[in-house]
Each structure stands twice: as C-alpha cells, then as structure tokens.
C-alpha cells in the first residue's frame, strides 16, 4: 500500500525544484542540495515525522519566496531611487 503522504512529498519536491531555478548560487547547486536533503530522509516511514518534514519544507518555500522578493525589491530600489549618502 502506498503512503498517503507520498503525493504531498512529491508536490513539495517539485515546488522546491521550481523555486530553485532563481537561487543565487545557481540551479545546479540548489538541485544537488535538495536531492541530498530528500535522499537523507527517504527511509522515514512514520507519518508524524513525514508531516514534520513536509512542514519544514513549506517553511523553506516561504523563506525562498521572501529571499526572491527582497532581491527584486532591492533591484527596483537601486533603479529608481537616488543613493543615500
């Protein structure tokens, strides 16, 4: 029987992989780290532990989105506002 959280884990992996395209250190670096993190926990079978890991992944998604938003904000600010000296 398949684990009911399997689809949620796959969705999380795909979302993180998509967000990793804009990672400052590069897509390859992000993909390798992401795969290593998921492979490290591949043998976890306890649903509670899996749920905690998925929640941590959701937190990482929010952090990445904040990082990208801040980077875009800083670029816009540099473009349109005078430097403060």
N, C-alpha and C positions, 0 to 999 in steps of 0.2 A: 504494500500500500504506500502511496506517495504521501509525503509530508504536506499538510495543508498550507504551511508557510513557505513552501518552495517557490510558488509564484510571486510571493511578496519579496523574497530574496532576489529572484531573477530581475524583477522590476527595479529594485534598489540598485543592483549592479548596472543595469542598463542606464538608469538615470545618472549614476555617478560617472559612468563611462562617457555619456554625452556632455556632462558638465566639465569633464577633464579636458575637453578639446581646447579650452581657453586658459588652461592652467599656466601660470607664469614660467615654470621650469620646463614646460613642454609636454606634449601629449604622451610621448613615449615614457617619460619619467612617471607621469601620473598613472598610466596604464599598468606599468610594472608594479608600482606600489599597491594599486588597487587589487590586482590579481594576487599578490602576495598576502594581502590582508584577508581576502576571501578564502584563499587556499589554507591559510593558517587555521581557520575556523570551519573547515569543510567537514570535520568529523563530529561536530556538535549535533546532538540529537534531542536534547532537552528543549521542549517548546518554549519554556520560560527564558532560557539562555538565548535561544534564537531571537525571541522577541526583543530582548535587551540589546542584542547586537544590531537588529534592524533599527531600533530606536536611535542607537548611536550613529548608524549610517544616515538616518534622517537629519540628525544634528549636523553631521558633516556636510550634507547638502545645503543646509541653511547657512553654514559658515562659508562655503564656497560662493553661494549667491551673494552674501554680504561682501566678500572679497572682491568679486567682479563688479558689484555696484559701486563700491568705494573707488576702485580703479577707474571706472568710467567717469565718476563724479570728479575725481582729481584731474583727469584729462580735460573735461569740459571747463573746469575752473581755470586751468592754465591757459586754455584757448581764449576765453572771453573776459578774463579779469586781469587787471594790472597787477604785477607782482608787488607785494607789500614789503617795502624796505624801510 
